[in-house]
Amino acid sequence: MMGRNMQLRGGSAKNLVKAERKLSVVTVSADCPVCKAQYDLEGTVLLEQRGIRRSRIIGVCANNPMMHQFSFDKDLMAGERLNVFS
């Protein structure tokens, strides 16, 4: 907590603007379709931020992170496999 006389960068505690802030936390869990079918493993896909400025979110399988990667659309809560090799 801030004391009455505590100074802040750029001003004093008296100049604080009261603003309502909300924090939303979402837990996303997914099964890797390859590992689920082959080994019956569940919940192996984790989300990571990648790309320039780390703005792209992808799903990566903890069991095989190099080969099992998935796109992720936060609005649809869905994705597709990124690296399909024949």
C-alpha positions as CSV (number, residue, x, y, z in Angstrom):
1,M,0.0,0.0,0.0
2,M,1.1,3.5,-0.7
3,G,1.5,6.0,2.2
4,R,0.0,9.4,2.1
5,N,3.2,11.2,1.3
6,M,4.7,8.6,-1.1
7,Q,5.8,10.2,-4.4
8,L,5.2,8.4,-7.7
9,R,7.1,8.9,-10.9
10,G,5.5,11.8,-12.7
11,G,3.3,13.0,-9.9
12,S,1.9,12.3,-6.5
13,A,-0.5,9.8,-5.1
14,K,-3.2,12.5,-5.1
15,N,-3.1,12.6,-9.0
16,L,-4.0,8.9,-9.4
17,V,-6.9,8.3,-11.6
18,K,-9.4,5.7,-10.3
19,A,-9.9,3.2,-13.1
20,E,-11.8,-0.1,-13.1
21,R,-9.6,-2.9,-14.4
22,K,-10.6,-6.5,-15.1
23,L,-8.5,-9.5,-15.4
24,S,-9.6,-12.6,-17.3
25,V,-7.8,-15.9,-17.0
26,V,-8.6,-18.7,-19.3
27,T,-7.1,-22.2,-19.0
28,V,-6.9,-24.1,-22.3
29,S,-6.3,-27.8,-22.4
30,A,-6.1,-29.9,-25.5
31,D,-5.2,-33.4,-26.6
32,C,-2.7,-33.9,-29.4
33,P,-4.6,-36.1,-31.9
34,V,-1.5,-38.0,-32.9
35,C,-0.4,-38.8,-29.3
36,K,-4.0,-39.5,-28.2
37,A,-4.5,-42.0,-31.1
38,Q,-1.0,-43.6,-30.8
39,Y,-0.4,-43.6,-27.0
40,D,-3.8,-42.6,-25.4
41,L,-2.1,-39.5,-23.9
42,E,-4.4,-36.6,-22.8
43,G,-3.8,-32.9,-22.2
44,T,-0.4,-32.8,-23.9
45,V,-0.9,-29.6,-25.9
46,L,0.4,-26.4,-24.3
47,L,0.1,-22.9,-25.7
48,E,3.2,-20.8,-26.5
49,Q,3.7,-17.3,-27.9
50,R,5.9,-17.3,-31.0
51,G,6.8,-15.1,-33.9
52,I,7.8,-11.5,-34.3
53,R,6.9,-9.6,-31.1
54,R,5.6,-12.9,-29.7
55,S,2.1,-12.1,-31.0
56,R,1.2,-15.5,-32.5
57,I,-0.1,-18.2,-30.2
58,I,0.4,-21.8,-31.2
59,G,-0.3,-25.1,-29.5
60,V,2.7,-27.4,-29.0
61,C,2.6,-31.0,-27.9
62,A,4.7,-31.7,-24.8
63,N,5.4,-35.2,-26.1
64,N,6.7,-34.2,-29.5
65,P,7.1,-30.4,-29.7
66,M,9.0,-30.3,-33.0
67,M,6.5,-32.4,-35.1
68,H,3.2,-31.8,-33.3
69,Q,2.3,-28.0,-33.6
70,F,-1.1,-26.5,-34.0
71,S,-2.5,-23.1,-34.9
72,F,-4.7,-21.5,-32.3
73,D,-7.6,-19.0,-32.7
74,K,-8.5,-17.5,-29.4
75,D,-11.9,-16.4,-30.6
76,L,-13.0,-19.8,-31.9
77,M,-10.9,-21.8,-29.4
78,A,-9.9,-24.1,-32.2
79,G,-6.9,-24.8,-34.4
80,E,-5.4,-26.9,-37.2
81,R,-2.2,-28.9,-37.4
82,L,0.7,-26.7,-38.8
83,N,3.3,-29.2,-39.9
84,V,1.8,-32.1,-41.6
85,F,4.4,-34.3,-43.4
86,S,3.4,-37.1,-45.7
